[in-house]
Amino acid sequence: MLREVTLGAMDELLDRAAIARLRASVESVGSRREAAALARAERAVQGLPLRRRVDLVRDALLEDVPAGFPSASTVVQSLLEDSRFGGWMIWPTSEFLTTRALESGTTADFDAAMELLSRLTVDLTGEFAVRSMLIARPERSLAVMQTWTAHESEHVRRLATEGSRPYLPWAKRVPWLLTHPRATRGLLDATYRDPSAFVRRSVANHLNDLSRVEPAVATTTAADWAVDADENAQWVIRHGLRTLVKAADPHALVLLGYTGDQLDVSEPSISRSLIPWSGELAFTAVVANRGDTEANVAIDYSIGFQRADGSVRPKTFKLGSRRLAPGASVVVGKTHSFHPITTRRYYPGAHHVTVQANGAISPPAKFTLSEEFGEDHE
């Protein structure tokens, strides 16, 4: 499986020691000749970002291993039996394998490579390499991946749902998946009740991706699952529709049991209009139910972040949910930190905060992020 790591440590995941172990393994199998390109890669990898390291090692394998898919298949099968082979060296190995399979062009080699990917994924992931297979032959790939949904390994079942995500992080896009959003429905139907939370989370993230491609596909799928949903399936539906709930999609709100369309949200009251760099914004707002029936309300807030080009782009965060009797109101609030993090870059200048309840949006409350120490924290 793909281990969770901090962004700052990514570039060191495939280091000189890992490449040296891979080189030793490769040299002990196949032609048993010196893996000169891997030796050069080992010396050249320092200072490169992770994606370039993967490409460097993949290309070295293509150079060191004799041409043709049979040679690649033999080497990979031997590596799978080698105790030194594992961890992050699997990523470039999987891409080396799929490159050779696609060069071959035969269905037999294509299917053989897919089978080997299912074996490689158990110790790290094959989700990036399988994207090339999906690009080349999407329908053939999905047919093979459908068989993976019944595999005994949760890692292989997850490869089916994760590798076929429309917006898989870190991975190349598969344009065909974006124009055929219904094509992966069979994979999701087979796994949304999977006994593994690891797989179910992937299904939910896949559904969330689909909601960004074509919302109706996501809500129709979720509605079908909701007919006889157990607790785990209900979690998948909630997590999979999270983006649509933040966007106040009416079908998603109804599916998740949110009601009430006569809601007022006051302009947020903010703690201060000038936020120091690395500081915090505290705000409150009042949500009121003006209807004559009880409302079950999904409440979120959005920060309009200043961008490098001077534009302001909002990002929505969850605040929670409340039940409001007819005519009732509730004060909601949050403290949002602007402490620099690896996944978001802040820029000083004009920002705003809004609060929304079932799609009813408050007026924006404007504030400024101070320029003080800005250059030190970009």
Rosetta blueprint (number, residue, H / E / L):
1 M L
2 L L
3 R L
4 E L
5 V L
6 T L
7 L H
8 G H
9 A H
10 M H
11 D H
12 E H
13 L L
14 L L
15 D L
16 R H
17 A H
18 A H
19 I H
20 A H
21 R H
22 L H
23 R H
24 A H
25 S H
26 V H
27 E H
28 S L
29 V L
30 G L
31 S L
32 R L
33 R L
34 E L
35 A L
36 A H
37 A H
38 L H
39 A H
40 R H
41 A H
42 E H
43 R H
44 A H
45 V L
46 Q L
47 G L
48 L L
49 P L
50 L H
51 R H
52 R H
53 R H
54 V H
55 D H
56 L H
57 V H
58 R H
59 D H
60 A H
61 L H
62 L H
63 E H
64 D H
65 V L
66 P L
67 A L
68 G L
69 F H
70 P H
71 S H
72 A H
73 S H
74 T H
75 V H
76 V H
77 Q H
78 S H
79 L H
80 L H
81 E L
82 D L
83 S L
84 R L
85 F L
86 G L
87 G H
88 W H
89 M H
90 I H
91 W H
92 P H
93 T H
94 S H
95 E H
96 F H
97 L H
98 T H
99 T H
100 R H
101 A H
102 L H
103 E H
104 S H
105 G L
106 T L
107 T H
108 A H
109 D H
110 F H
111 D H
112 A H
113 A H
114 M H
115 E H
116 L H
117 L H
118 S H
119 R H
120 L H
121 T L
122 V L
123 D L
124 L L
125 T L
126 G L
127 E L
128 F L
129 A H
130 V H
131 R H
132 S H
133 M H
134 L H
135 I H
136 A H
137 R L
138 P H
139 E H
140 R H
141 S H
142 L H
143 A H
144 V H
145 M H
146 Q H
147 T H
148 W H
149 T L
150 A L
151 H L
152 E L
153 S L
154 E H
155 H H
156 V H
157 R H
158 R H
159 L H
160 A H
161 T H
162 E H
163 G H
164 S L
165 R L
166 P L
167 Y L
168 L L
169 P L
170 W L
171 A L
172 K L
173 R L
174 V L
175 P H
176 W H
177 L H
178 L H
179 T H
180 H L
181 P L
182 R L
183 A L
184 T L
185 R H
186 G H
187 L H
188 L H
189 D H
190 A H
191 T H
192 Y L
193 R L
194 D L
195 P L
196 S L
197 A H
198 F H
199 V H
200 R H
201 R H
202 S H
203 V H
204 A H
205 N H
206 H H
207 L H
208 N H
209 D H
210 L H
211 S H
212 R H
213 V H
214 E L
215 P H
216 A H
217 V H
218 A H
219 T H
220 T H
221 T H
222 A H
223 A H
224 D H
225 W H
226 A H
227 V L
228 D L
229 A L
230 D L
231 E H
232 N H
233 A H
234 Q H
235 W H
236 V H
237 I H
238 R H
239 H H
240 G H
241 L L
242 R H
243 T H
244 L H
245 V H
246 K H
247 A L
248 A L
249 D L
250 P H
251 H H
252 A H
253 L H
254 V H
255 L H
256 L L
257 G L
258 Y L
259 T L
260 G L
261 D L
262 Q L
263 L E
264 D E
265 V E
266 S L
267 E L
268 P L
269 S E
270 I E
271 S L
272 R L
273 S L
274 L E
275 I E
276 P L
277 W L
278 S L
279 G L
280 E E
281 L E
282 A E
283 F E
284 T E
285 A E
286 V E
287 V E
288 A E
289 N E
290 R L
291 G L
292 D L
293 T L
294 E L
295 A E
296 N E
297 V E
298 A E
299 I E
300 D E
301 Y E
302 S E
303 I E
304 G E
305 F E
306 Q E
307 R L
308 A L
309 D L
310 G L
311 S L
312 V E
313 R E
314 P E
315 K E
316 T E
317 F E
318 K E
319 L E
320 G E
321 S E
322 R E
323 R E
324 L E
325 A L
326 P L
327 G L
328 A L
329 S E
330 V E
331 V E
332 V E
333 G E
334 K E
335 T E
336 H E
337 S E
338 F L
339 H L
340 P L
341 I E
342 T L
343 T L
344 R E
345 R L
346 Y L
347 Y L
348 P L
349 G E
350 A E
351 H E
352 H E
353 V E
354 T E
355 V E
356 Q E
357 A E
358 N L
359 G L
360 A E
361 I E
362 S L
363 P L
364 P L
365 A E
366 K E
367 F E
368 T E
369 L E
370 S L
371 E L
372 E L
373 F L
374 G H
375 E H
376 D H
377 H H
378 E L
